[in-house]
Amino acid sequence: MNKTEFIAAIAEKAGITKVESQKVVAAYTEVIKEQMLKGEKVAILGFGTFSVTERQARTGINPQTKKPITIPARKSVKFKPGTELSLD
């Protein structure tokens, strides 16, 4: 499912227009992003938890030259699914 299909599915389930659904998805994404940029967790009961993790700098190998390179440290997004997303 791509973003357009996701927006259409939300619009249908919620009984709103696709334009309204797109605004909801954009706002939802923006709020999560803003909180994570502050280093905060975003926990949505039953759905899951978004958090920021620090990835350490490490040494890798350039696949074209086969020479070692340093991969810098960076922040990464982690998502832990909640109980409602369980496939059991």
Secondary structure as UniProt FT lines:
FT   HELIX           3..14
FT   HELIX           18..37
FT   TURN            38..39
FT   STRAND          42..44
FT   TURN            45..47
FT   STRAND          48..55
FT   STRAND          58..61
FT   TURN            63..65
FT   STRAND          68..71
FT   STRAND          74..81
FT   HELIX           83..85
//
